């Protein structure tokens, strides 16, 4: 698992204006440019990403049903 600190360390060796791409899997079957970085909640058991408590609370269109399960962990999500 790569943490934010480790990712900063790994990326620090490259020019700051270099685009970042994401691979969909370890075989490199699909790639996309990175366009968004955001906090999220992640649960490995079902491989699902959920909104954070703050994201749910800040938007009146969301309800308690949109909250992440208790065993989800806070992560940084990279979105293509």
Jmol script that loads the backbone (N, CA, C; Angstrom):
load data "model"
ATOM      1  N   UNK A   1       0.837  -1.171   0.000  1.00  0.00           N
ATOM      2  CA  UNK A   1       0.000   0.000   0.000  1.00  0.00           C
ATOM      3  C   UNK A   1       0.888   1.242   0.000  1.00  0.00           C
ATOM      4  N   UNK A   2       0.527   2.231  -0.790  1.00  0.00           N
ATOM      5  CA  UNK A   2       1.268   3.489  -0.871  1.00  0.00           C
ATOM      6  C   UNK A   2       0.512   4.545  -0.079  1.00  0.00           C
ATOM      7  N   UNK A   3       1.203   5.225   0.839  1.00  0.00           N
ATOM      8  CA  UNK A   3       0.613   6.313   1.614  1.00  0.00           C
ATOM      9  C   UNK A   3       0.863   7.643   0.911  1.00  0.00           C
ATOM     10  N   UNK A   4       0.223   8.707   1.388  1.00  0.00           N
ATOM     11  CA  UNK A   4       0.441  10.032   0.815  1.00  0.00           C
ATOM     12  C   UNK A   4       1.918  10.407   0.908  1.00  0.00           C
ATOM     13  N   UNK A   5       2.535  10.147   2.057  1.00  0.00           N
ATOM     14  CA  UNK A   5       3.953  10.467   2.225  1.00  0.00           C
ATOM     15  C   UNK A   5       4.837   9.730   1.244  1.00  0.00           C
ATOM     16  N   UNK A   6       4.577   8.444   1.051  1.00  0.00           N
ATOM     17  CA  UNK A   6       5.363   7.647   0.107  1.00  0.00           C
ATOM     18  C   UNK A   6       5.130   8.115  -1.326  1.00  0.00           C
ATOM     19  N   UNK A   7       3.882   8.482  -1.661  1.00  0.00           N
ATOM     20  CA  UNK A   7       3.591   8.978  -3.003  1.00  0.00           C
ATOM     21  C   UNK A   7       4.323  10.287  -3.273  1.00  0.00           C
ATOM     22  N   UNK A   8       4.354  11.177  -2.305  1.00  0.00           N
ATOM     23  CA  UNK A   8       5.105  12.434  -2.445  1.00  0.00           C
ATOM     24  C   UNK A   8       6.572  12.128  -2.687  1.00  0.00           C
ATOM     25  N   UNK A   9       7.115  11.194  -1.910  1.00  0.00           N
ATOM     26  CA  UNK A   9       8.520  10.800  -2.075  1.00  0.00           C
ATOM     27  C   UNK A   9       8.776  10.250  -3.480  1.00  0.00           C
ATOM     28  N   UNK A  10       7.907   9.366  -3.942  1.00  0.00           N
ATOM     29  CA  UNK A  10       8.073   8.765  -5.259  1.00  0.00           C
ATOM     30  C   UNK A  10       7.950   9.791  -6.378  1.00  0.00           C
ATOM     31  N   UNK A  11       6.999  10.699  -6.259  1.00  0.00           N
ATOM     32  CA  UNK A  11       6.772  11.691  -7.311  1.00  0.00           C
ATOM     33  C   UNK A  11       7.798  12.822  -7.310  1.00  0.00           C
ATOM     34  N   UNK A  12       8.493  13.023  -6.204  1.00  0.00           N
ATOM     35  CA  UNK A  12       9.435  14.151  -6.091  1.00  0.00           C
ATOM     36  C   UNK A  12      10.622  14.035  -7.044  1.00  0.00           C
ATOM     37  N   UNK A  13      10.852  12.862  -7.603  1.00  0.00           N
ATOM     38  CA  UNK A  13      11.981  12.687  -8.531  1.00  0.00           C
ATOM     39  C   UNK A  13      11.650  13.115  -9.965  1.00  0.00           C
ATOM     40  N   UNK A  14      10.386  13.479 -10.224  1.00  0.00           N
ATOM     41  CA  UNK A  14       9.946  13.835 -11.575  1.00  0.00           C
ATOM     42  C   UNK A  14       9.654  15.328 -11.682  1.00  0.00           C
ATOM     43  N   UNK A  15       9.738  15.889 -12.891  1.00  0.00           N
ATOM     44  CA  UNK A  15       9.406  17.304 -13.076  1.00  0.00           C
ATOM     45  C   UNK A  15       7.957  17.577 -12.659  1.00  0.00           C
ATOM     46  N   UNK A  16       7.721  18.728 -12.024  1.00  0.00           N
ATOM     47  CA  UNK A  16       6.394  19.043 -11.497  1.00  0.00           C
ATOM     48  C   UNK A  16       5.341  19.231 -12.575  1.00  0.00           C
ATOM     49  N   UNK A  17       5.733  19.505 -13.809  1.00  0.00           N
ATOM     50  CA  UNK A  17       4.747  19.726 -14.870  1.00  0.00           C
ATOM     51  C   UNK A  17       4.457  18.463 -15.690  1.00  0.00           C
ATOM     52  N   UNK A  18       4.962  17.323 -15.244  1.00  0.00           N
ATOM     53  CA  UNK A  18       4.754  16.058 -15.946  1.00  0.00           C
ATOM     54  C   UNK A  18       3.350  15.527 -15.637  1.00  0.00           C
ATOM     55  N   UNK A  19       2.518  15.223 -16.671  1.00  0.00           N
ATOM     56  CA  UNK A  19       1.181  14.680 -16.414  1.00  0.00           C
ATOM     57  C   UNK A  19       1.258  13.316 -15.726  1.00  0.00           C
ATOM     58  N   UNK A  20       0.213  12.984 -14.966  1.00  0.00           N
ATOM     59  CA  UNK A  20       0.108  11.706 -14.274  1.00  0.00           C
ATOM     60  C   UNK A  20      -0.995  10.897 -14.950  1.00  0.00           C
ATOM     61  N   UNK A  21      -0.713   9.613 -15.252  1.00  0.00           N
ATOM     62  CA  UNK A  21      -1.739   8.734 -15.798  1.00  0.00           C
ATOM     63  C   UNK A  21      -2.025   7.620 -14.806  1.00  0.00           C
ATOM     64  N   UNK A  22      -3.211   7.044 -14.927  1.00  0.00           N
ATOM     65  CA  UNK A  22      -3.627   5.936 -14.071  1.00  0.00           C
ATOM     66  C   UNK A  22      -3.831   4.703 -14.925  1.00  0.00           C
ATOM     67  N   UNK A  23      -3.397   3.571 -14.430  1.00  0.00           N
ATOM     68  CA  UNK A  23      -3.650   2.303 -15.100  1.00  0.00           C
ATOM     69  C   UNK A  23      -4.829   1.634 -14.398  1.00  0.00           C
ATOM     70  N   UNK A  24      -5.687   0.992 -15.165  1.00  0.00           N
ATOM     71  CA  UNK A  24      -6.856   0.344 -14.568  1.00  0.00           C
ATOM     72  C   UNK A  24      -6.504  -0.969 -13.866  1.00  0.00           C
ATOM     73  N   UNK A  25      -5.376  -1.563 -14.234  1.00  0.00           N
ATOM     74  CA  UNK A  25      -4.971  -2.814 -13.607  1.00  0.00           C
ATOM     75  C   UNK A  25      -3.466  -3.011 -13.757  1.00  0.00           C
ATOM     76  N   UNK A  26      -2.944  -4.028 -13.095  1.00  0.00           N
ATOM     77  CA  UNK A  26      -1.491  -4.248 -13.090  1.00  0.00           C
ATOM     78  C   UNK A  26      -0.950  -4.680 -14.451  1.00  0.00           C
ATOM     79  N   UNK A  27      -1.810  -5.157 -15.344  1.00  0.00           N
ATOM     80  CA  UNK A  27      -1.370  -5.560 -16.676  1.00  0.00           C
ATOM     81  C   UNK A  27      -1.319  -4.384 -17.647  1.00  0.00           C
ATOM     82  N   UNK A  28      -1.815  -3.219 -17.243  1.00  0.00           N
ATOM     83  CA  UNK A  28      -1.798  -2.049 -18.111  1.00  0.00           C
ATOM     84  C   UNK A  28      -2.761  -2.159 -19.278  1.00  0.00           C
ATOM     85  N   UNK A  29      -3.959  -2.670 -19.027  1.00  0.00           N
ATOM     86  CA  UNK A  29      -4.938  -2.831 -20.105  1.00  0.00           C
ATOM     87  C   UNK A  29      -5.645  -1.535 -20.478  1.00  0.00           C
ATOM     88  N   UNK A  30      -5.583  -0.527 -19.634  1.00  0.00           N
ATOM     89  CA  UNK A  30      -6.285   0.721 -19.903  1.00  0.00           C
ATOM     90  C   UNK A  30      -5.614   1.832 -19.098  1.00  0.00           C
ATOM     91  N   UNK A  31      -5.500   3.018 -19.693  1.00  0.00           N
ATOM     92  CA  UNK A  31      -4.877   4.159 -19.024  1.00  0.00           C
ATOM     93  C   UNK A  31      -5.770   5.381 -19.153  1.00  0.00           C
ATOM     94  N   UNK A  32      -5.615   6.313 -18.204  1.00  0.00           N
ATOM     95  CA  UNK A  32      -6.341   7.567 -18.243  1.00  0.00           C
ATOM     96  C   UNK A  32      -5.524   8.622 -17.516  1.00  0.00           C
ATOM     97  N   UNK A  33      -5.655   9.874 -17.953  1.00  0.00           N
ATOM     98  CA  UNK A  33      -5.002  10.975 -17.254  1.00  0.00           C
ATOM     99  C   UNK A  33      -5.665  11.200 -15.897  1.00  0.00           C
ATOM    100  N   UNK A  34      -4.876  11.583 -14.906  1.00  0.00           N
ATOM    101  CA  UNK A  34      -5.391  11.931 -13.587  1.00  0.00           C
ATOM    102  C   UNK A  34      -5.967  13.336 -13.644  1.00  0.00           C
ATOM    103  N   UNK A  35      -7.225  13.491 -13.223  1.00  0.00           N
ATOM    104  CA  UNK A  35      -7.874  14.797 -13.270  1.00  0.00           C
ATOM    105  C   UNK A  35      -8.337  15.305 -11.924  1.00  0.00           C
ATOM    106  N   UNK A  36      -8.474  14.439 -10.926  1.00  0.00           N
ATOM    107  CA  UNK A  36      -8.999  14.902  -9.651  1.00  0.00           C
ATOM    108  C   UNK A  36      -8.415  14.081  -8.512  1.00  0.00           C
ATOM    109  N   UNK A  37      -8.151  14.756  -7.408  1.00  0.00           N
ATOM    110  CA  UNK A  37      -7.688  14.116  -6.188  1.00  0.00           C
ATOM    111  C   UNK A  37      -8.640  14.567  -5.085  1.00  0.00           C
ATOM    112  N   UNK A  38      -9.173  13.623  -4.318  1.00  0.00           N
ATOM    113  CA  UNK A  38     -10.153  13.966  -3.297  1.00  0.00           C
ATOM    114  C   UNK A  38     -10.083  12.952  -2.167  1.00  0.00           C
ATOM    115  N   UNK A  39     -10.550  13.364  -1.000  1.00  0.00           N
ATOM    116  CA  UNK A  39     -10.668  12.428   0.107  1.00  0.00           C
ATOM    117  C   UNK A  39     -11.905  11.577  -0.101  1.00  0.00           C
ATOM    118  N   UNK A  40     -11.856  10.360   0.354  1.00  0.00           N
ATOM    119  CA  UNK A  40     -12.996   9.454   0.254  1.00  0.00           C
ATOM    120  C   UNK A  40     -12.886   8.430   1.375  1.00  0.00           C
ATOM    121  N   UNK A  41     -13.894   7.603   1.473  1.00  0.00           N
ATOM    122  CA  UNK A  41     -13.886   6.470   2.390  1.00  0.00           C
ATOM    123  C   UNK A  41     -13.846   5.215   1.530  1.00  0.00           C
ATOM    124  N   UNK A  42     -13.084   4.209   1.966  1.00  0.00           N
ATOM    125  CA  UNK A  42     -12.908   2.994   1.175  1.00  0.00           C
ATOM    126  C   UNK A  42     -13.074   1.774   2.067  1.00  0.00           C
ATOM    127  N   UNK A  43     -13.785   0.797   1.560  1.00  0.00           N
ATOM    128  CA  UNK A  43     -13.950  -0.463   2.295  1.00  0.00           C
ATOM    129  C   UNK A  43     -13.428  -1.587   1.415  1.00  0.00           C
ATOM    130  N   UNK A  44     -12.371  -2.260   1.875  1.00  0.00           N
ATOM    131  CA  UNK A  44     -11.722  -3.303   1.081  1.00  0.00           C
ATOM    132  C   UNK A  44     -12.611  -4.522   0.897  1.00  0.00           C
ATOM    133  N   UNK A  45     -13.462  -4.785   1.864  1.00  0.00           N
ATOM    134  CA  UNK A  45     -14.299  -5.990   1.803  1.00  0.00           C
ATOM    135  C   UNK A  45     -15.145  -6.037   0.537  1.00  0.00           C
ATOM    136  N   UNK A  46     -15.691  -4.887   0.131  1.00  0.00           N
ATOM    137  CA  UNK A  46     -16.516  -4.865  -1.081  1.00  0.00           C
ATOM    138  C   UNK A  46     -15.903  -3.998  -2.179  1.00  0.00           C
ATOM    139  N   UNK A  47     -14.676  -3.511  -1.947  1.00  0.00           N
ATOM    140  CA  UNK A  47     -13.955  -2.704  -2.928  1.00  0.00           C
ATOM    141  C   UNK A  47     -14.786  -1.504  -3.373  1.00  0.00           C
ATOM    142  N   UNK A  48     -15.428  -0.839  -2.402  1.00  0.00           N
ATOM    143  CA  UNK A  48     -16.313   0.293  -2.685  1.00  0.00           C
ATOM    144  C   UNK A  48     -15.733   1.576  -2.121  1.00  0.00           C
ATOM    145  N   UNK A  49     -16.002   2.685  -2.826  1.00  0.00           N
ATOM    146  CA  UNK A  49     -15.608   4.018  -2.388  1.00  0.00           C
ATOM    147  C   UNK A  49     -16.870   4.770  -1.998  1.00  0.00           C
ATOM    148  N   UNK A  50     -16.799   5.481  -0.870  1.00  0.00           N
ATOM    149  CA  UNK A  50     -17.929   6.233  -0.343  1.00  0.00           C
ATOM    150  C   UNK A  50     -17.494   7.665  -0.061  1.00  0.00           C
ATOM    151  N   UNK A  51     -18.469   8.541   0.116  1.00  0.00           N
ATOM    152  CA  UNK A  51     -18.172   9.923   0.496  1.00  0.00           C
ATOM    153  C   UNK A  51     -17.748   9.966   1.964  1.00  0.00           C
ATOM    154  N   UNK A  52     -16.972  10.996   2.309  1.00  0.00           N
ATOM    155  CA  UNK A  52     -16.606  11.197   3.704  1.00  0.00           C
ATOM    156  C   UNK A  52     -17.807  11.753   4.458  1.00  0.00           C
ATOM    157  N   UNK A  53     -17.756  11.707   5.775  1.00  0.00           N
ATOM    158  CA  UNK A  53     -18.813  12.270   6.620  1.00  0.00           C
ATOM    159  C   UNK A  53     -19.008  13.741   6.296  1.00  0.00           C
ATOM    160  N   UNK A  54     -17.899  14.461   6.122  1.00  0.00           N
ATOM    161  CA  UNK A  54     -17.967  15.892   5.836  1.00  0.00           C
ATOM    162  C   UNK A  54     -18.642  16.173   4.490  1.00  0.00           C
ATOM    163  N   UNK A  55     -18.369  15.335   3.493  1.00  0.00           N
ATOM    164  CA  UNK A  55     -18.989  15.509   2.181  1.00  0.00           C
ATOM    165  C   UNK A  55     -20.498  15.276   2.257  1.00  0.00           C
ATOM    166  N   UNK A  56     -20.916  14.271   3.000  1.00  0.00           N
ATOM    167  CA  UNK A  56     -22.344  13.994   3.161  1.00  0.00           C
ATOM    168  C   UNK A  56     -23.013  15.125   3.930  1.00  0.00           C
ATOM    169  N   UNK A  57     -22.382  15.558   5.026  1.00  0.00           N
ATOM    170  CA  UNK A  57     -22.970  16.598   5.876  1.00  0.00           C
ATOM    171  C   UNK A  57     -23.071  17.950   5.175  1.00  0.00           C
ATOM    172  N   UNK A  58     -22.194  18.226   4.222  1.00  0.00           N
ATOM    173  CA  UNK A  58     -22.154  19.547   3.592  1.00  0.00           C
ATOM    174  C   UNK A  58     -23.131  19.699   2.425  1.00  0.00           C
ATOM    175  N   UNK A  59     -23.810  18.624   2.051  1.00  0.00           N
ATOM    176  CA  UNK A  59     -24.723  18.704   0.915  1.00  0.00           C
ATOM    177  C   UNK A  59     -26.093  18.180   1.329  1.00  0.00           C
ATOM    178  N   UNK A  60     -27.113  19.049   1.311  1.00  0.00           N
ATOM    179  CA  UNK A  60     -28.441  18.630   1.786  1.00  0.00           C
ATOM    180  C   UNK A  60     -29.108  17.541   0.946  1.00  0.00           C
ATOM    181  N   UNK A  61     -28.608  17.286  -0.255  1.00  0.00           N
ATOM    182  CA  UNK A  61     -29.230  16.232  -1.063  1.00  0.00           C
ATOM    183  C   UNK A  61     -28.844  14.824  -0.596  1.00  0.00           C
ATOM    184  N   UNK A  62     -27.840  14.730   0.287  1.00  0.00           N
ATOM    185  CA  UNK A  62     -27.421  13.434   0.810  1.00  0.00           C
ATOM    186  C   UNK A  62     -28.055  13.190   2.170  1.00  0.00           C
ATOM    187  N   UNK A  63     -28.240  11.913   2.509  1.00  0.00           N
ATOM    188  CA  UNK A  63     -28.849  11.541   3.786  1.00  0.00           C
ATOM    189  C   UNK A  63     -27.974  10.508   4.489  1.00  0.00           C
ATOM    190  N   UNK A  64     -28.461  10.009   5.612  1.00  0.00           N
ATOM    191  CA  UNK A  64     -27.710   8.996   6.354  1.00  0.00           C
ATOM    192  C   UNK A  64     -27.465   7.739   5.523  1.00  0.00           C
ATOM    193  N   UNK A  65     -28.310   7.474   4.556  1.00  0.00           N
ATOM    194  CA  UNK A  65     -28.133   6.303   3.688  1.00  0.00           C
ATOM    195  C   UNK A  65     -26.887   6.412   2.813  1.00  0.00           C
ATOM    196  N   UNK A  66     -26.382   7.647   2.635  1.00  0.00           N
ATOM    197  CA  UNK A  66     -25.198   7.861   1.808  1.00  0.00           C
ATOM    198  C   UNK A  66     -23.899   7.762   2.594  1.00  0.00           C
ATOM    199  N   UNK A  67     -23.990   7.559   3.879  1.00  0.00           N
ATOM    200  CA  UNK A  67     -22.785   7.495   4.713  1.00  0.00           C
ATOM    201  C   UNK A  67     -22.024   6.186   4.488  1.00  0.00           C
ATOM    202  N   UNK A  68     -20.724   6.263   4.670  1.00  0.00           N
ATOM    203  CA  UNK A  68     -19.875   5.079   4.530  1.00  0.00           C
ATOM    204  C   UNK A  68     -20.120   4.124   5.686  1.00  0.00           C
ATOM    205  N   UNK A  69     -19.948   2.827   5.450  1.00  0.00           N
ATOM    206  CA  UNK A  69     -20.044   1.853   6.546  1.00  0.00           C
ATOM    207  C   UNK A  69     -18.971   2.146   7.602  1.00  0.00           C
ATOM    208  N   UNK A  70     -19.227   1.712   8.816  1.00  0.00           N
ATOM    209  CA  UNK A  70     -18.308   1.996   9.927  1.00  0.00           C
ATOM    210  C   UNK A  70     -16.913   1.433   9.721  1.00  0.00           C
ATOM    211  N   UNK A  71     -16.768   0.365   8.950  1.00  0.00           N
ATOM    212  CA  UNK A  71     -15.452  -0.238   8.757  1.00  0.00           C
ATOM    213  C   UNK A  71     -14.701   0.328   7.547  1.00  0.00           C
ATOM    214  N   UNK A  72     -15.255   1.361   6.909  1.00  0.00           N
ATOM    215  CA  UNK A  72     -14.551   2.021   5.807  1.00  0.00           C
ATOM    216  C   UNK A  72     -13.453   2.919   6.387  1.00  0.00           C
ATOM    217  N   UNK A  73     -12.365   3.060   5.648  1.00  0.00           N
ATOM    218  CA  UNK A  73     -11.235   3.884   6.098  1.00  0.00           C
ATOM    219  C   UNK A  73     -11.081   5.101   5.180  1.00  0.00           C
ATOM    220  N   UNK A  74     -10.573   6.189   5.754  1.00  0.00           N
ATOM    221  CA  UNK A  74     -10.341   7.421   4.993  1.00  0.00           C
ATOM    222  C   UNK A  74      -9.139   7.230   4.077  1.00  0.00           C
ATOM    223  N   UNK A  75      -9.295   7.625   2.812  1.00  0.00           N
ATOM    224  CA  UNK A  75      -8.226   7.483   1.816  1.00  0.00           C
ATOM    225  C   UNK A  75      -8.162   8.740   0.943  1.00  0.00           C
ATOM    226  N   UNK A  76      -7.124   8.840   0.153  1.00  0.00           N
ATOM    227  CA  UNK A  76      -7.046   9.835  -0.910  1.00  0.00           C
ATOM    228  C   UNK A  76      -7.373   9.088  -2.196  1.00  0.00           C
ATOM    229  N   UNK A  77      -8.401   9.561  -2.905  1.00  0.00           N
ATOM    230  CA  UNK A  77      -8.826   8.916  -4.145  1.00  0.00           C
ATOM    231  C   UNK A  77      -8.312   9.703  -5.337  1.00  0.00           C
ATOM    232  N   UNK A  78      -7.784   8.998  -6.314  1.00  0.00           N
ATOM    233  CA  UNK A  78      -7.298   9.592  -7.554  1.00  0.00           C
ATOM    234  C   UNK A  78      -8.283   9.243  -8.659  1.00  0.00           C
ATOM    235  N   UNK A  79      -8.864  10.262  -9.281  1.00  0.00           N
ATOM    236  CA  UNK A  79      -9.934  10.034 -10.260  1.00  0.00           C
ATOM    237  C   UNK A  79      -9.469  10.400 -11.675  1.00  0.00           C
ATOM    238  N   UNK A  80      -9.729   9.518 -12.643  1.00  0.00           N
ATOM    239  CA  UNK A  80      -9.395   9.831 -14.037  1.00  0.00           C
ATOM    240  C   UNK A  80     -10.395  10.835 -14.613  1.00  0.00           C
TER     241      UNK A  80
END
end "model"
wireframe off; spacefill off
backbone 0.3
color backbone group
